[in-house]
Amino acid sequence: MTGEKQDAGCIFCLAPRASSDDSLIVFSGATCYVLLNLYPYNNGHLMVAPYRHAATLSALTPGELQELALLTQGSQAALTGGYRPH
């Protein structure tokens, strides 16, 4: 993430604006969203990102940080339930 700058070619800027047919977003929250990776490194590879650009985690608002953590936790639970890793 690069501060407040938004790049028209940035996947994190484009994903929320993509049509539902082209979107890799699997969940949209109030301040953050969960998206699949177009080129996953392994099964279940996904990303949780805030809608607003921030250079560091400490630059997120308390609400953004809380939702990011809760979506990460929920994603982990869903992946564990779905993939049943050893």
N, C-alpha and C positions, 0 to 999 in steps of 0.2 A: 504494500500500500504506500502511496506517496502523498501524504498530507491531504490538503483539500483539493488538489488538482484532480480533475477527472479526464481521463484520456478516452476519446471516442473508440479506440481499439482495445480498451481494457476489458478483459473477460468479466471482471467483477462489476463494471458499469453496464456492459451489454446484457448480461444474464437477466437482470430484473426487467429489462425492457423487451426481451425477446418474446415472440409470439408463443402461445402455449404449446404449439406443435414443435417449436425449435428449442424450447427451454429445457435445461437440465435441472431446474429447480424442483426439488421434491417437497419442500416445505418453506412457506413464507411467514415470517414472524413480523412483529411491529418494527423492529430495528435491525434484524439480522435474518438471514435465510440459509437454507441447506441446499447445496447443489452437488450433483454427480460430476465426476471428472470425465471429460470427453475422452481422455487417454489415460485410463486408470493404471496405476502401478500394480495393483492387485485387486482381487475381488473385494467389494465393499468400500473402495476408496471414494470418499466424499469430502467436501469442504464445507465449513461453516464460515460465513462472512458477514460483516456488517454492511448495510446499505451505504453508510457514510464512510468515506476514506479517512483513515487515521494512520499516522506513521508508526505508532506503537500501541500496544495494549493499554498503556497508561494514558493514552490520549482519548480513549473511549470514555463515554459517560458511564456512570454507575449502572444505568438502565441497559445500555448497550452491552456492557461487560457481563451483566447478569444474564441477559438473554443469550449471548454467545456461549457462556458456560452451560446454561441449561439445555440449549440446543445440541451442544457437543455431547453432553451426558445422555440426552434422549437418543441421539444418533447412535451412540455406542451401544445402548440397550437394544435398539432395533436391529443393529447389525449382529449383535451377539445372539439375539433370538432367531434371526433369520438364517445366519450362517453356522451357528453352533461351533465356533472354533475350539480347538483343543486347548 
